[in-house]
Amino acid sequence: VSDAFVELFGRKQEGTWSAPGRVNLIGEFTDYNDGYVLPTSLPMEAHASLARREDDVLRVASAQGTPGGGERVVEARLADLRPRGHKGWADYVLGVAWALREAGHTIGGADIRVDSEVPIGAGLSSSAALECSVALALRAAFELDLSLEQLALLAKRAENDFVGVPTGIMDQMASLLCVPGSALLLDTRSLESRQVPFALGPAGLELMVLDTRVRHELGNSAYAERRRACEVAAAEIGVPALRDVEIARMGEALARLDSKELRMRARHVITEGARVLEVVRLLEDDSVAEIGPILTAGHISLRDDFEVSSPELDVAVDSALATGALGARMVGGGFGGSAIALVRSSDSGLVERAVVEAFAAAGFAPPRVFVAAPAATKTSPD
Ligand code: GLA
């Protein structure tokens, strides 16, 4: 990172700040319904290197910005930053500076270079990782008195109002608060959170990521549509958000909805909330292997009720389950991106081969498969 920074800006960075991508264990599309989520961080991170400037100019560059070419420097005066509804890498960086200023925080000009290991567009939260690394860099460089929760909200504002994607708060909170070996139980209404033990090694398990490498354009409009459907369903049921419907009263609540589609969407959100709490109970009870069927039930709900899966995601999940995965599900916004599979360490090679073969047989391009949380290194006692 350091050499490239010097090459670009002719001086050294003051520091480099990093924030990871995530996978969500369970709790999909619950964040914009004020509900619970349970993400865990990935070993891959985004890094932001920064040096302050004397003027009010931001100069930003990305190692991933111009594939195959030299890095392009995007320049903007702080006072001129305006949302343009773009979705290029620079907008995630500039958007964070914009959000900080909108909230009344004083920052000056800076040279910033970002470099990320998080696969882009794979449903692994590469954009939140980018925003959060930049938010951490700006907080440190300009000595802003902001908690991690406040930074997450500002990073979300950058994504919602500057880039123009109506996401919930899960990804930014995950990127800033997750710690390795744990999952983060987050109440997206109060933003209260706690770390839940997620130690796979001692149980002989691994969490695999099955990246379909498919990015469906449909994703953006469908995301906003689902969000709207959930708001309409909550209003028709007569609650502030679907989170407020207890699972024991689900039948009664769904009966108030006229449309079948709204009933399906609401049923996903309400049952998914219960699945998060059940997974947390099992993890805190040291029964990690037992969460598998709940993850799979989450996938079926996303596929059939929320209708955000894709043929590639279904093939990934089905072939992993057919070769012994304890549970598998799509993660993130859907219509492509990645699935996760909980597997016994001894089975991970088998599962990987099965998924790759199933993709080939279906005529899909090869997926990218990797282990998100490796089992602890086995050291022999002698
Ligand atoms: C995307 C969004 C999150 C969340 C998930 C679905 O990743 O960024 O806020 O809504 O989809 O759970």
Residues whose N, C-alpha, C, O or C-beta is under 5 A from the ligand:
A	BS01	GLA	G27 E28 F29 T30 D31 T167 G168 I169 M170 D171 G332 G333
